[in-house]
Amino acid sequence: MKIAIGNDHAGVEHKNEIILFLELKKNEVINFGTDSEESVDYPDHIHPVSNYISNTPNSLGIIICGSGNGAAMTANKNQNIRAALCWNNELSRLSREHNNANIISIPARFVSVEEAIKMVKIFISTKFEGGRHQNRVKKIPCN
């Protein structure tokens, strides 16, 4: 699977460990994030993830910032993106099953690296249920 990842300075450690996990599972990871803990503007690293996911069929994204909020807000400006802010395993699962989320947003200052990896594992392995959820997901974009 192709997985794009982006992060700001708060998410460097999480990103590095998540990449190791994903590559061990034979996923192709495209890294748009910073590798420095020097302050950066998260949109500079999140918009490329959204653009990649929007233009690459069957891909998923992971974005990481301190609270996860700024990253999710940025990603969701792209009409083809459904970024879900997740801080536990159940939200990660439901974001895929019910909302067909294509990007998970992780709050690095509020979840451990281990918790983040578990959420990613659930996110990339969970399928969209469709059915009654399909019509709702179709109504999400503004256009």
C-alpha positions in Angstrom: 0.0 0.0 0.0 1.1 3.6 -0.7 1.0 5.7 2.4 1.9 9.4 2.5 3.0 10.9 5.8 3.5 14.5 6.9 4.3 16.1 10.2 5.4 19.3 11.9 8.1 19.6 14.5 5.9 18.1 17.2 5.5 14.9 15.3 9.1 13.9 14.3 9.5 11.0 16.8 6.0 9.6 16.1 6.6 9.9 12.3 9.9 8.1 12.4 8.6 5.2 14.5 5.4 4.9 12.3 7.6 4.8 9.1 9.7 2.0 10.6 6.5 0.1 11.4 4.9 0.6 8.0 8.1 -0.3 6.1 8.5 -3.5 8.1 4.9 -4.4 6.9 6.1 -3.8 3.3 4.2 -0.5 2.7 5.6 2.2 0.5 5.9 5.4 2.5 6.1 8.8 1.0 7.5 11.3 3.6 6.4 14.9 3.3 7.2 15.7 6.9 10.0 17.6 8.5 12.8 15.7 10.2 13.7 18.6 12.4 12.3 19.6 15.8 12.8 23.2 14.7 9.5 25.1 14.5 7.8 24.8 11.1 4.4 25.7 9.7 2.4 22.5 9.5 0.5 23.4 6.4 3.7 23.2 4.4 3.9 19.5 5.3 0.2 18.7 5.3 -1.0 20.1 2.0 1.5 17.8 0.0 0.0 14.8 1.8 -3.6 15.8 0.9 -2.6 16.5 -2.7 -0.8 13.1 -3.0 -3.8 11.2 -1.5 -6.2 13.1 -3.8 -4.2 12.1 -6.9 -3.2 8.6 -6.0 -5.9 5.9 -6.0 -5.9 3.4 -3.2 -3.5 5.4 -1.0 -3.9 6.5 2.6 -2.3 9.3 4.6 -1.0 10.0 8.1 -0.6 13.5 9.4 0.9 14.5 12.8 1.1 17.7 14.7 0.9 18.6 18.4 -2.9 18.6 18.8 -3.8 17.0 15.5 -6.3 19.8 14.9 -4.3 22.1 12.7 -3.2 19.2 10.5 -6.7 17.9 10.1 -8.1 21.3 9.4 -5.5 21.9 6.7 -5.9 18.5 5.1 -9.7 18.8 5.0 -9.4 22.0 2.8 -8.9 19.6 -0.1 -12.4 18.5 -1.3 -11.2 14.9 -1.9 -9.9 14.4 1.6 -11.6 13.1 4.7 -9.1 13.5 7.5 -10.1 12.2 10.9 -8.6 13.4 14.2 -8.1 10.2 16.2 -6.7 9.7 19.7 -7.8 6.1 20.4 -8.2 2.8 18.6 -12.0 3.0 18.4 -12.0 6.4 16.7 -9.4 5.1 14.2 -11.6 2.1 13.3 -14.8 4.1 13.1 -13.2 6.8 10.9 -12.6 4.2 8.3 -15.7 2.0 8.7 -18.3 4.8 8.9 -16.6 7.9 7.3 -14.2 6.3 4.8 -11.5 8.5 6.1 -8.4 8.6 3.8 -6.1 10.4 6.3 -5.6 9.9 10.0 -4.6 12.9 12.0 -2.6 12.1 15.1 -2.1 14.4 18.1 1.5 13.8 19.0 1.3 15.6 22.3 -1.6 13.6 23.5 -0.9 10.0 22.4 2.3 7.9 22.9 4.2 6.5 19.9 3.0 3.0 20.8 -0.7 4.2 20.8 -0.1 6.0 17.5 1.3 2.9 15.9 -1.8 0.8 17.1 -4.1 3.5 15.6 -2.2 3.4 12.3 -2.4 -0.4 12.2 -6.1 -0.3 12.7 -6.6 2.6 10.3 -4.8 0.9 7.4 -6.4 -2.5 7.9 -10.0 -1.4 8.4 -12.4 -1.3 5.4 -15.2 1.1 4.7 -18.6 -0.5 5.5 -20.5 1.4 2.8 -24.2 0.7 3.0 -26.0 3.4 5.0 -22.8 5.3 5.4 -22.2 5.7 1.7 -24.8 8.4 1.2 -23.5 10.4 4.1 -19.9 10.3 2.9 -21.1 11.5 -0.6 -22.6 14.6 1.1 -19.3 15.7 2.8 -17.7 17.7 0.0 -19.0 21.2 -0.6 -19.0 20.9 -4.4 
